[in-house]
Amino acid sequence: MDEVISLREDITRTNNPHEKLELMFKLVQLYWRTDQQKMPDILKEMIELAQLHDNLEMLLQGMWYMGSWYRSVLKPELAVTHFNEALAIAVEIGKSDLQSRILNSLGAVHHNASKFSEAISYFEQSRALANECSDVESEAISVLNIGACRHNLGQYSEAMQYYLEAQKLFEKSKGAAPPSVLRIMGGLAMEIGNSETAIKYFLQALHNLEVKENHREKAPLLSDMGSAYLTRGEYEKSLRSYEEALPLSELAGDGYQTVILHCMMSSLFFETGAFKKGWDALEKARQQLTGSQSALLESMIFHFEGVGYKAEKEFLKARISIEKCLAIALEIGNTKMICAALLLKGMALEEQSQHEEAILTLNELIEKAETQHYKGEEYYKACEALCRIHESLYDFQNATIHYKKFYEIKKEQSKLQSEFTTAAMLVEFETKKTQQQAEIYRLKNVELAEANEQLVVMSNERKEFISIAAHDLKNPLFAIKMLVDSTRSSNPHIPPHVVEALADIESASGGMLELVQNLLDTEAIETGKLQFNKQDFKASESVFTIIERYRDAMLLKTLSIHTEIDEDIMIFNDQRYFLQVIDNLLSNAVKYSPFKKNIFVRLFKNPENGKMRLEIQDEGPGISADDMTKLFGKFQRLSARPTGNEHSTGLGLAIVKMLVEAMDGQIFCESEIGTGSIFIVEMTAV
């Protein structure tokens, strides 16, 4: 990738540690979006450099991103350690906005570990700080994450309210909700049985996905779409979604999502009877988890093992895997995973006609769910299964009890489905409106791009013509000048009228030659053809050289020159271009100075910044405020005119500015009408 290569070259080139840190941080951000596997090395180097040079802001960013990387590779303990260090620095330097975002990251780690109460606490703290800082986007993210915790607790109605609040906050902050909000709302719609609305949300999220190469955002979205299609029995669409998501997730280095994808693909294969593919997918999930620290994902793999064995009618093996899943889920306290394991166990027992044990298992599920106020899909599926089993045993009283629970949940879900449908219609409307606006904008941009392309072609043709013309004119003009000199020197008895004509020819050809040379210089600078030969030299020697060059011109206008030169100042640069800068500035001072005036040339070290400072001051007419705005522009005709009919191309100061900046210097002008001007050049002194 060109951008990566360019950043790495810039990092190697610079010796300024703080500039190096800024470039490293840009590279880290680029890798975060595109290839997280390359992040750790540059992050470690960045953290060490920031610690060495006491750059707390860059140290904070390094710790934060390292924590995020550890979180993505399923090492939550290391993630928490780095997040806490980043948080301490944010508190120390008083960055409340960053404190809010780091607290959000800590909440995300606890969320992934199924510690929903702790996660909500972090998200609430994050939200409060974001609100204090008027950081609406961070507040929206925190509210969204609180909703996700409620969602995982099966508190769907509360989750819905948080999601809608987050959507409004995002619209306030960014004008529209990001795809992540639509994705998470689609996930909730799917869990309450509205897969059609869920798919609409997912498709709209894909349409709204604007960040290029954002694999972290696209991969989980495609994964959820695959699950929605799987729920609807649309297996081909489900598999396509999973297969598209998997390489994106792997490229982004998102181990958590990659494990989930392999597990979901195994479920699809088991359901369609492709058992070998299912077991291969689970093995890949287990390999991805090797060396990681995610008990939740480990329990998930055992769960899908149980799904596979149940599908193959290997009930004993299924029970062993389910019990392993259940043990881990109980240890980490993940209610959803506990209920999922108990539901799978109960369904397997029902299938074997072991009704009494199935009833005990499913009742255990309901008891645990009610204790934790969990009303997820496993809860109502357990109620439905108990109703079915009791009916088969002619126990209509218990069947009725569980049917009522099942009915109450379905009624609540029906209400939520109605709210979702309305919300989805509004989102769809906003999406279509945005797409229409984007299409109008695109068409305008197409027209603009075509016009710009024509302008670029015309500009390149003009530059090429000027370059060719300048090169072709340079030699004949120089020949004319040499011919005038030769005529003068070879014939001492030239008539007065011929002498005058030769002077006119010399003046005209000299002016044209200056214009041609300036055009060639401008082209060389703008096209990057200048070759700098930097070396140490005394700036004073260059100044004296140019002063001597203009002695005759100053004598003709009876100008007095006054110098204050520090002869010891050394600079490391290209002496040839430095001479050209002084030549142009002193030439202008001579041109615009009235007869019998003074020119001042000063060279010294600026005590404020230690840089070489060159000042060339005249007593000319000065520069107006209007002329100041176009002083260094190309082909600018200013109100002041040369005082001795000298030639001016309108390119001299533009070339000076480009040369000075190419030599890492600065140029500026101080002037008042009627009192003259001072042109100032500053460059780094050795």
C-alpha positions as CSV (number, residue, x, y, z in Angstrom):
1,M,0.0,0.0,0.0
2,D,1.5,3.4,-1.1
3,E,0.3,5.2,2.0
4,V,2.0,2.7,4.3
5,I,5.3,2.9,2.3
6,S,5.2,6.7,2.3
7,L,4.6,6.8,6.1
8,R,7.4,4.3,6.8
9,E,9.8,6.3,4.7
10,D,8.8,9.6,6.5
11,I,9.3,7.8,9.9
12,T,12.8,6.7,8.9
13,R,13.7,10.1,7.4
14,T,12.8,12.4,10.4
15,N,15.1,12.9,13.4
16,N,12.6,14.9,15.3
17,P,11.1,12.4,18.0
18,H,7.8,14.2,18.3
19,E,7.3,14.4,14.6
20,K,8.3,10.7,14.4
21,L,5.6,9.9,17.0
22,E,2.9,11.7,15.0
23,L,3.8,9.7,11.9
24,M,3.9,6.4,13.9
25,F,0.4,7.2,15.2
26,K,-0.9,7.8,11.6
27,L,0.5,4.4,10.7
28,V,-1.1,2.8,13.7
29,Q,-4.5,4.3,12.7
30,L,-4.0,3.1,9.1
31,Y,-3.2,-0.5,10.3
32,W,-6.2,-0.4,12.7
33,R,-8.5,0.0,9.7
34,T,-6.8,-2.3,7.3
35,D,-4.3,-4.8,8.8
36,Q,-4.2,-5.2,12.6
37,Q,-1.6,-7.9,12.6
38,K,1.1,-5.3,11.8
39,M,0.1,-3.1,14.8
40,P,2.0,-4.5,17.8
41,D,5.6,-3.8,16.5
42,I,5.0,-0.2,15.6
43,L,2.9,0.3,18.8
44,K,5.7,-1.0,21.0
45,E,8.2,1.3,19.3
46,M,5.8,4.2,19.6
47,I,5.3,3.6,23.4
48,E,9.0,3.3,24.1
49,L,9.8,6.5,22.1
50,A,6.9,8.4,23.9
51,Q,8.2,7.3,27.3
52,L,11.8,8.2,26.4
53,H,10.8,11.8,25.4
54,D,8.0,12.2,28.0
55,N,5.3,12.7,25.3
56,L,2.3,11.9,27.4
57,E,-0.3,12.4,24.7
58,M,1.4,10.0,22.3
59,L,2.0,7.6,25.2
60,L,-1.7,7.6,26.0
61,Q,-2.6,6.9,22.4
62,G,-0.1,4.1,22.2
63,M,-1.4,2.4,25.4
64,W,-5.0,2.8,24.3
65,Y,-4.4,1.3,20.8
66,M,-2.3,-1.5,22.3
67,G,-5.2,-2.3,24.7
68,S,-7.6,-2.3,21.7
69,W,-5.3,-4.7,19.9
70,Y,-5.0,-7.1,22.8
71,R,-8.8,-7.0,23.1
72,S,-9.1,-7.9,19.4
73,V,-6.7,-10.9,19.8
74,L,-8.7,-12.1,22.8
75,K,-6.3,-11.2,25.6
76,P,-8.6,-9.2,27.9
77,E,-6.3,-9.1,30.9
78,L,-3.6,-7.3,28.9
79,A,-6.2,-5.1,27.3
80,V,-7.5,-4.0,30.7
81,T,-3.9,-3.3,31.9
82,H,-3.2,-1.0,28.9
83,F,-6.5,0.7,29.0
84,N,-6.0,1.5,32.7
85,E,-2.6,2.9,32.0
86,A,-4.0,5.1,29.2
87,L,-6.9,6.2,31.6
88,A,-4.4,7.2,34.3
89,I,-2.5,9.4,31.8
90,A,-5.7,10.9,30.4
91,V,-6.7,11.9,34.0
92,E,-3.1,13.3,34.6
93,I,-3.2,15.6,31.6
94,G,-6.9,16.5,32.1
95,K,-8.3,15.0,28.8
96,S,-11.9,14.3,29.8
97,D,-12.9,13.5,26.3
98,L,-10.3,10.8,26.1
99,Q,-11.2,9.5,29.5
100,S,-14.7,9.0,28.3
101,R,-13.5,7.0,25.3
102,I,-11.1,4.8,27.2
103,L,-13.8,4.0,29.8
104,N,-15.9,2.9,26.9
105,S,-13.1,0.6,25.8
106,L,-12.9,-0.9,29.3
107,G,-16.7,-1.4,29.2
108,A,-16.3,-3.2,25.9
109,V,-13.7,-5.7,27.4
110,H,-16.1,-6.5,30.3
111,H,-19.0,-6.8,27.8
112,N,-17.1,-9.4,25.8
113,A,-16.3,-11.3,29.0
114,S,-20.1,-11.4,29.8
115,K,-19.6,-9.1,32.9
116,F,-22.5,-7.0,31.9
117,S,-23.1,-5.2,35.2
118,E,-19.4,-4.0,35.3
119,A,-19.6,-3.1,31.6
120,I,-22.7,-1.0,32.2
121,S,-20.9,0.8,35.0
122,Y,-18.0,1.7,32.7
123,F,-20.4,2.8,30.0
124,E,-22.4,5.0,32.4
125,Q,-19.2,6.7,33.5
126,S,-18.2,7.2,29.9
127,R,-21.6,8.7,29.1
128,A,-21.5,11.1,32.0
129,L,-18.0,12.4,31.0
130,A,-19.0,12.7,27.3
131,N,-22.0,14.7,28.3
132,E,-19.9,17.1,30.4
133,C,-17.5,17.6,27.5
134,S,-20.5,18.0,25.0
135,D,-19.0,15.1,23.1
136,V,-22.3,14.0,21.5
137,E,-20.7,11.2,19.4
138,S,-19.0,9.6,22.4
139,E,-22.2,9.8,24.4
140,A,-24.0,8.1,21.6
141,I,-21.5,5.3,21.6
142,S,-21.8,4.8,25.4
143,V,-25.6,4.8,25.2
144,L,-25.5,2.3,22.3
145,N,-23.2,0.0,24.4
146,I,-25.5,0.2,27.4
147,G,-28.3,-0.9,25.1
148,A,-26.1,-3.9,23.9
149,C,-25.6,-5.0,27.5
150,R,-29.4,-4.8,28.1
151,H,-29.9,-6.7,24.9
152,N,-27.5,-9.5,26.1
153,L,-29.4,-9.6,29.4
154,G,-32.6,-10.3,27.4
155,Q,-34.0,-6.9,28.4
156,Y,-35.2,-6.2,24.9
157,S,-37.6,-3.4,25.6
158,E,-35.0,-1.4,27.6
159,A,-32.4,-2.2,24.9
160,M,-34.7,-0.8,22.3
161,Q,-35.1,2.5,24.1
162,Y,-31.3,2.8,24.5
163,Y,-30.8,2.1,20.8
164,L,-33.3,4.7,19.7
165,E,-31.7,7.2,22.1
166,A,-28.3,6.4,20.6
167,Q,-29.7,6.8,17.1
168,K,-31.0,10.3,17.9
169,L,-27.6,11.3,19.5
170,F,-25.8,10.1,16.4
171,E,-28.1,12.0,14.1
172,K,-27.5,15.1,16.3
173,S,-23.7,14.6,16.1
174,K,-23.1,13.3,12.6
175,G,-26.4,13.9,10.7
176,A,-27.1,10.2,10.5
177,A,-26.8,7.0,12.5
178,P,-23.7,5.0,11.6
179,P,-24.0,1.4,10.2
180,S,-23.1,0.0,13.6
181,V,-26.4,1.3,15.1
182,L,-28.4,-0.2,12.3
183,R,-26.6,-3.5,12.6
184,I,-27.2,-3.7,16.4
185,M,-30.9,-2.8,16.0
186,G,-31.1,-5.5,13.3
187,G,-29.7,-8.0,15.7
188,L,-32.4,-7.1,18.3
189,A,-35.1,-7.4,15.6
190,M,-33.8,-10.9,14.7
191,E,-33.8,-12.0,18.4
192,I,-37.5,-11.1,18.8
193,G,-38.4,-13.1,15.7
194,N,-38.6,-10.3,13.1
195,S,-35.9,-11.6,10.7
196,E,-37.4,-9.7,7.8
197,T,-37.0,-6.3,9.5
198,A,-33.5,-7.5,10.7
199,I,-32.4,-8.1,7.1
200,K,-33.7,-4.6,6.1
201,Y,-31.6,-3.0,8.9
202,F,-28.5,-5.0,7.8
203,L,-28.9,-4.1,4.1
204,Q,-29.4,-0.4,4.9
205,A,-26.3,-0.6,7.1
206,L,-24.3,-1.9,4.2
207,H,-25.6,0.8,1.9
208,N,-24.6,3.4,4.5
209,L,-21.2,2.0,5.1
210,E,-19.0,4.8,3.9
211,V,-15.6,4.1,5.4
212,K,-13.4,2.4,2.8
213,E,-11.6,-0.8,3.7
214,N,-13.3,-0.8,7.2
215,H,-13.2,-4.6,7.6
216,R,-13.9,-4.3,11.3
217,E,-17.3,-2.8,10.6
218,K,-18.3,-4.8,7.5
219,A,-17.3,-8.3,8.7
220,P,-19.6,-8.5,11.8
221,L,-22.4,-6.9,9.7
222,L,-22.2,-9.6,7.1
223,S,-22.0,-12.2,9.8
224,D,-25.2,-11.0,11.3
225,M,-26.8,-11.0,7.9
226,G,-25.8,-14.6,7.5
227,S,-27.4,-15.5,10.8
228,A,-30.6,-13.8,9.8
229,Y,-30.7,-15.7,6.5
230,L,-30.0,-18.9,8.5
231,T,-33.0,-18.3,10.7
232,R,-35.2,-17.9,7.7
233,G,-33.8,-21.1,6.1
234,E,-32.2,-19.2,3.2
235,Y,-29.0,-21.3,3.4
236,E,-27.3,-20.2,0.2
237,K,-27.6,-16.5,1.1
238,S,-26.5,-17.3,4.6
239,L,-23.3,-19.1,3.4
240,R,-22.5,-16.3,0.9
241,S,-22.7,-13.7,3.7
242,Y,-20.5,-15.8,6.0
243,E,-17.9,-16.5,3.3
244,E,-17.7,-12.8,2.4
245,A,-17.3,-11.8,6.0
246,L,-14.6,-14.3,7.0
247,P,-11.6,-13.0,4.9
248,L,-12.5,-9.4,6.0
249,S,-12.5,-10.4,9.6
250,E,-9.2,-12.3,9.3
251,L,-7.6,-9.4,7.4
252,A,-8.7,-7.0,10.1
253,G,-7.1,-9.3,12.7
254,D,-10.4,-9.5,14.7
255,G,-10.0,-12.9,16.4
256,Y,-13.3,-12.6,18.3
257,Q,-15.4,-12.1,15.2
258,T,-13.4,-14.8,13.3
259,V,-14.2,-17.4,16.0
260,I,-17.9,-16.5,15.9
261,L,-18.0,-16.7,12.1
262,H,-16.5,-20.2,12.1
263,C,-19.0,-21.3,14.8
264,M,-22.0,-19.9,12.8
265,M,-20.8,-21.6,9.7
266,S,-20.6,-24.9,11.5
267,S,-24.2,-24.4,12.7
268,L,-25.2,-23.8,9.0
269,F,-23.4,-26.9,7.8
270,F,-24.8,-29.1,10.7
271,E,-28.3,-27.9,9.9
272,T,-27.9,-28.7,6.2
273,G,-26.3,-32.1,6.8
274,A,-22.8,-31.1,5.6
275,F,-21.2,-32.6,8.8
276,K,-17.6,-32.8,7.6
277,K,-17.7,-29.1,6.7
278,G,-19.3,-28.3,10.0
279,W,-16.5,-30.1,12.0
280,D,-13.8,-28.5,9.8
281,A,-15.3,-25.0,10.6
282,L,-15.3,-25.8,14.4
283,E,-11.7,-27.0,14.2
284,K,-10.7,-23.7,12.6
285,A,-12.6,-21.8,15.4
286,R,-10.6,-23.8,17.9
287,Q,-7.3,-23.1,16.2
288,Q,-8.1,-19.4,16.1
289,L,-8.7,-19.5,19.8
290,T,-5.4,-21.2,20.6
291,G,-3.3,-19.0,22.9
292,S,-6.2,-16.6,23.6
293,Q,-8.1,-15.9,26.8
294,S,-11.8,-15.9,26.0
295,A,-13.8,-18.3,28.1
296,L,-17.0,-17.1,26.4
297,L,-15.7,-18.2,23.0
298,E,-14.4,-21.5,24.4
299,S,-17.9,-22.2,25.8
300,M,-19.4,-21.2,22.4
301,I,-17.3,-23.8,20.6
302,F,-18.4,-26.5,23.0
303,H,-22.0,-25.4,22.4
304,F,-21.7,-25.8,18.7
305,E,-20.0,-29.2,19.2
306,G,-23.2,-30.1,21.0
307,V,-25.3,-28.8,18.1
308,G,-23.2,-31.0,15.7
309,Y,-23.4,-34.2,17.8
310,K,-27.2,-33.7,18.3
311,A,-27.7,-33.3,14.6
312,E,-25.7,-36.6,14.1
313,K,-27.8,-38.3,16.8
314,E,-24.7,-38.8,18.9
315,F,-26.5,-37.8,22.1
316,L,-23.9,-39.0,24.6
317,K,-21.2,-37.0,22.9
318,A,-23.6,-34.1,22.6
319,R,-24.2,-34.2,26.3
320,I,-20.5,-34.2,27.1
321,S,-19.9,-31.1,25.0
322,I,-23.0,-29.3,26.4
323,E,-21.9,-30.0,30.0
324,K,-18.4,-28.5,29.2
325,C,-20.1,-25.5,27.7
326,L,-22.4,-25.1,30.7
327,A,-19.5,-25.4,33.2
328,I,-17.6,-22.6,31.6
329,A,-20.7,-20.4,31.2
330,L,-21.6,-20.9,34.9
331,E,-18.0,-20.0,35.8
332,I,-18.1,-16.7,33.9
333,G,-21.7,-16.0,34.8
334,N,-22.9,-15.5,31.2
335,T,-26.7,-16.0,31.5
336,K,-27.3,-16.1,27.8
337,M,-24.7,-18.9,27.3
338,I,-26.1,-20.8,30.4
339,C,-29.6,-20.7,29.0
340,A,-28.4,-21.7,25.5
341,A,-26.6,-24.7,26.9
342,L,-29.6,-25.8,29.0
343,L,-32.0,-25.3,26.1
344,L,-29.8,-27.4,23.8
345,K,-29.6,-30.1,26.5
346,G,-33.4,-30.0,27.1
347,M,-34.1,-30.3,23.4
348,A,-31.7,-33.2,23.0
349,L,-33.4,-35.0,26.0
350,E,-36.8,-34.3,24.4
351,E,-35.7,-35.8,21.2
352,Q,-34.6,-39.0,23.1
353,S,-38.0,-39.0,24.8
354,Q,-36.4,-38.5,28.2
355,H,-39.2,-36.2,29.2
356,E,-38.7,-36.0,32.9
357,E,-35.0,-35.0,32.7
358,A,-35.9,-32.7,29.8
359,I,-38.6,-31.0,32.1
360,L,-36.0,-30.6,34.9
361,T,-33.4,-29.1,32.6
362,L,-35.8,-26.7,31.0
363,N,-37.3,-25.6,34.3
364,E,-33.7,-25.0,35.5
365,L,-33.3,-22.7,32.5
366,I,-36.5,-20.8,33.3
367,E,-35.5,-20.4,37.0
368,K,-32.0,-19.1,36.2
369,A,-33.4,-16.7,33.5
370,E,-36.1,-15.3,35.9
371,T,-33.5,-14.9,38.6
372,Q,-31.4,-12.8,36.3
373,H,-34.4,-11.0,34.7
374,Y,-33.4,-12.6,31.4
375,K,-36.1,-12.8,28.7
376,G,-34.1,-13.8,25.7
377,E,-35.1,-16.2,22.9
378,E,-33.8,-19.2,25.0
379,Y,-36.4,-18.4,27.7
380,Y,-39.5,-18.3,25.5
381,K,-38.2,-21.4,23.5
382,A,-37.9,-23.2,26.8
383,C,-41.5,-22.2,27.7
384,E,-42.7,-23.4,24.3
385,A,-40.8,-26.8,24.6
386,L,-42.2,-27.3,28.2
387,C,-45.7,-26.6,26.9
388,R,-45.2,-29.2,24.1
389,I,-43.7,-31.9,26.4
390,H,-46.5,-31.5,29.1
391,E,-49.1,-31.7,26.3
392,S,-47.5,-35.0,25.1
393,L,-47.7,-36.3,28.7
394,Y,-51.4,-35.0,29.0
395,D,-50.3,-32.7,31.8
396,F,-52.5,-29.8,30.5
397,Q,-52.3,-27.8,33.8
398,N,-48.5,-27.4,33.5
399,A,-48.8,-27.0,29.7
400,T,-51.2,-24.1,30.3
401,I,-48.8,-22.4,32.8
402,H,-45.9,-22.5,30.4
403,Y,-48.1,-21.5,27.4
404,K,-49.2,-18.4,29.4
405,K,-45.5,-17.4,29.9
406,F,-44.8,-18.1,26.3
407,Y,-47.8,-16.0,25.2
408,E,-46.8,-13.1,27.5
409,I,-43.3,-13.0,25.9
410,K,-44.7,-13.2,22.4
411,K,-47.1,-10.4,23.1
412,E,-44.2,-8.2,24.4
413,Q,-42.2,-9.2,21.3
414,S,-45.1,-8.4,19.0
415,K,-45.2,-4.8,20.5
416,L,-41.5,-4.5,20.0
417,Q,-41.8,-5.8,16.4
418,S,-44.3,-3.1,15.7
419,E,-41.9,-0.4,17.1
420,F,-39.1,-1.9,15.1
421,T,-41.1,-1.9,11.9
422,T,-42.0,1.8,12.3
423,A,-38.4,2.6,13.2
424,A,-37.1,0.6,10.2
425,M,-39.5,2.5,7.9
426,L,-38.1,5.8,9.1
427,V,-34.5,4.6,8.7
428,E,-35.3,3.3,5.2
429,F,-36.8,6.7,4.3
430,E,-33.7,8.5,5.6
431,T,-31.4,6.1,3.7
432,K,-33.3,6.6,0.4
433,K,-33.2,10.4,0.9
434,T,-29.4,10.2,1.6
435,Q,-28.9,8.0,-1.4
436,Q,-30.8,10.4,-3.6
437,Q,-28.8,13.3,-2.3
438,A,-25.6,11.4,-2.8
439,E,-26.6,10.6,-6.4
440,I,-27.3,14.2,-7.2
441,Y,-23.9,15.1,-5.6
442,R,-22.2,12.3,-7.6
443,L,-23.6,13.6,-10.9
444,K,-22.5,17.1,-10.1
445,N,-19.1,15.7,-9.2
446,V,-18.9,13.8,-12.5
447,E,-19.5,17.0,-14.4
448,L,-17.0,18.8,-12.2
449,A,-14.4,16.0,-12.6
450,E,-14.7,16.1,-16.4
451,A,-14.3,19.9,-16.4
452,N,-11.3,19.6,-14.1
453,E,-9.8,17.0,-16.3
454,Q,-10.1,19.3,-19.3
455,L,-8.5,22.1,-17.3
456,V,-5.6,19.9,-16.2
457,V,-5.0,18.9,-19.8
458,M,-5.1,22.5,-20.9
459,S,-2.9,23.6,-18.0
460,N,-0.3,20.9,-18.8
461,E,-0.4,21.9,-22.5
462,R,0.2,25.5,-21.5
463,K,3.1,24.6,-19.2
464,E,4.6,22.4,-21.9
465,F,4.3,25.2,-24.5
466,I,5.9,27.8,-22.1
467,S,8.7,25.4,-21.3
468,I,9.5,24.6,-24.9
469,A,9.2,28.3,-25.9
470,A,11.4,29.4,-23.0
471,H,14.1,26.8,-23.8
472,D,14.0,27.8,-27.5
473,L,14.2,31.5,-26.8
474,K,17.0,31.3,-24.3
475,N,19.9,30.6,-26.7
476,P,18.9,33.2,-29.4
477,L,18.5,35.9,-26.7
478,F,21.8,35.1,-25.2
479,A,23.4,35.2,-28.7
480,I,21.9,38.7,-29.2
481,K,23.4,39.9,-25.9
482,M,26.8,38.4,-26.9
483,L,26.6,40.0,-30.4
484,V,26.0,43.5,-28.8
485,D,29.0,43.0,-26.5
486,S,31.1,41.8,-29.5
487,T,30.1,44.8,-31.6
488,R,31.0,47.3,-28.9
489,S,34.4,45.7,-28.2
490,S,35.4,45.2,-31.8
491,N,34.6,48.7,-33.1
492,P,35.7,51.6,-30.9
493,H,34.4,54.2,-33.4
494,I,30.7,53.4,-33.3
495,P,28.4,56.4,-34.2
496,P,26.3,57.8,-31.3
497,H,23.0,56.7,-32.8
498,V,24.3,53.1,-33.1
499,V,25.5,53.1,-29.5
500,E,22.0,54.2,-28.4
501,A,20.4,51.5,-30.6
502,L,22.8,48.8,-29.2
503,A,21.9,50.0,-25.6
504,D,18.2,49.6,-26.4
505,I,18.8,46.1,-28.0
506,E,20.8,45.1,-24.9
507,S,18.1,46.3,-22.5
508,A,15.3,44.6,-24.4
509,S,17.1,41.3,-24.9
510,G,18.3,41.4,-21.3
511,G,14.7,41.8,-20.0
512,M,13.5,39.0,-22.2
513,L,16.4,36.8,-21.1
514,E,15.5,37.5,-17.5
515,L,11.8,36.6,-18.1
516,V,12.8,33.3,-19.9
517,Q,15.2,32.3,-17.1
518,N,12.4,33.1,-14.5
519,L,9.9,31.0,-16.4
520,L,12.4,28.1,-16.5
521,D,13.1,28.5,-12.8
522,T,9.4,28.5,-12.0
523,E,8.9,25.3,-14.0
524,A,11.8,23.6,-12.3
525,I,10.5,24.5,-8.8
526,E,6.9,23.5,-9.5
527,T,7.7,20.2,-11.1
528,G,10.2,19.2,-8.4
529,K,13.1,19.2,-10.8
530,L,15.4,21.2,-8.5
531,Q,18.4,19.2,-7.3
532,F,19.7,20.5,-4.0
533,N,23.4,20.2,-3.2
534,K,23.5,21.0,0.5
535,Q,26.7,21.9,2.3
536,D,28.0,24.1,5.1
537,F,28.9,27.6,4.0
538,K,29.2,31.1,5.4
539,A,26.0,33.1,4.6
540,S,28.0,36.4,4.7
541,E,30.2,35.3,1.7
542,S,27.0,35.0,-0.5
543,V,25.7,38.3,0.7
544,F,28.9,40.2,-0.1
545,T,29.1,38.4,-3.6
546,I,25.6,39.8,-4.6
547,I,26.3,43.3,-3.2
548,E,29.4,43.5,-5.4
549,R,27.3,42.3,-8.4
550,Y,25.0,45.4,-8.0
551,R,27.7,48.0,-7.2
552,D,27.5,49.5,-10.7
553,A,23.7,49.5,-10.7
554,M,23.7,51.3,-7.4
555,L,26.2,53.9,-8.6
556,L,24.0,54.7,-11.6
557,K,21.2,55.6,-9.2
558,T,23.5,57.1,-6.6
559,L,22.3,54.6,-4.0
560,S,24.2,54.2,-0.7
561,I,24.4,50.7,0.8
562,H,24.8,50.1,4.5
563,T,25.7,46.7,5.9
564,E,25.6,45.0,9.3
565,I,26.9,41.5,8.6
566,D,27.7,38.8,11.1
567,E,30.5,37.0,9.2
568,D,30.5,33.9,11.4
569,I,27.0,32.6,10.6
570,M,27.0,29.2,9.0
571,I,24.1,27.5,7.2
572,F,23.7,24.1,5.7
573,N,21.9,24.5,2.4
574,D,22.4,24.9,-1.4
575,Q,24.6,28.0,-1.8
576,R,23.6,28.4,-5.5
577,Y,19.9,28.9,-4.7
578,F,20.7,31.0,-1.6
579,L,22.7,33.3,-3.9
580,Q,19.6,33.5,-6.2
581,V,17.4,34.5,-3.3
582,I,19.7,37.3,-2.3
583,D,20.1,38.4,-5.9
584,N,16.4,38.7,-6.5
585,L,15.8,40.6,-3.2
586,L,18.7,43.1,-3.7
587,S,17.8,43.5,-7.4
588,N,14.3,44.6,-6.3
589,A,15.6,46.9,-3.7
590,V,17.8,48.6,-6.4
591,K,14.9,48.7,-8.9
592,Y,12.3,50.2,-6.6
593,S,14.6,52.7,-4.8
594,P,14.4,56.3,-5.9
595,F,17.7,58.0,-6.8
596,K,20.0,59.1,-3.9
597,K,18.4,56.8,-1.3
598,N,19.7,54.2,1.0
599,I,19.7,50.4,1.0
600,F,20.3,48.5,4.3
601,V,21.5,44.8,4.4
602,R,21.6,43.1,7.7
603,L,22.7,39.5,8.5
604,F,22.5,38.2,12.1
605,K,21.2,35.4,14.3
606,N,17.7,36.0,15.6
607,P,18.0,35.8,19.4
608,E,14.3,34.6,19.7
609,N,14.7,31.3,17.6
610,G,18.5,31.1,16.9
611,K,17.9,31.2,13.1
612,M,19.9,33.1,10.5
613,R,18.0,36.3,9.7
614,L,18.7,38.3,6.5
615,E,17.0,41.7,6.1
616,I,17.1,43.8,2.9
617,Q,15.6,47.2,3.5
618,D,14.9,50.0,0.9
619,E,13.6,53.5,1.1
620,G,11.2,53.0,-1.8
621,P,7.5,53.8,-2.1
622,G,6.4,51.0,0.2
623,I,3.7,48.4,-0.4
624,S,0.0,48.9,0.0
625,A,-2.2,46.6,2.0
626,D,-3.9,45.4,-1.2
627,D,-0.5,44.7,-2.8
628,M,0.6,42.8,0.3
629,T,-2.1,40.1,-0.3
630,K,-0.6,39.3,-3.8
631,L,3.1,40.1,-3.1
632,F,4.5,36.6,-3.7
633,G,2.1,35.6,-6.4
634,K,3.2,34.8,-10.0
635,F,2.8,37.5,-12.7
636,Q,1.6,40.0,-10.2
637,R,1.7,43.7,-11.2
638,L,1.8,45.8,-8.1
639,S,1.1,49.5,-7.9
640,A,4.8,50.4,-7.3
641,R,7.0,50.7,-10.4
642,P,10.8,50.5,-10.9
643,T,12.2,54.0,-10.5
644,G,14.8,53.8,-13.3
645,N,12.8,52.2,-16.1
646,E,14.2,48.8,-15.1
647,H,12.5,45.6,-16.4
648,S,10.2,43.5,-14.1
649,T,8.8,40.1,-15.0
650,G,6.4,39.8,-12.0
651,L,8.0,36.4,-11.2
652,G,11.0,37.3,-9.0
653,L,9.3,37.3,-5.6
654,A,7.2,34.2,-6.4
655,I,10.5,32.4,-7.3
656,V,12.1,33.7,-4.1
657,K,9.3,32.4,-1.9
658,M,9.3,29.0,-3.6
659,L,13.1,28.7,-3.3
660,V,13.1,29.8,0.4
661,E,10.4,27.4,1.3
662,A,12.1,24.6,-0.6
663,M,15.2,25.2,1.5
664,D,13.0,24.9,4.7
665,G,13.1,28.7,5.3
666,Q,10.5,31.4,5.7
667,I,10.2,34.8,4.0
668,F,8.0,37.7,4.9
669,C,7.8,41.5,4.3
670,E,7.2,44.5,6.5
671,S,6.3,47.7,4.8
672,E,4.5,51.1,5.1
673,I,3.5,53.4,2.3
674,G,6.1,56.2,1.8
675,T,8.7,54.7,4.1
676,G,10.0,51.7,2.1
677,S,10.0,47.9,2.7
678,I,12.0,45.3,4.6
679,F,12.2,41.8,3.1
680,I,13.2,39.2,5.7
681,V,14.5,35.6,5.2
682,E,15.0,33.2,8.0
683,M,16.7,29.8,7.8
684,T,18.2,27.3,10.2
685,A,21.7,28.2,11.2
686,V,24.3,25.5,11.9
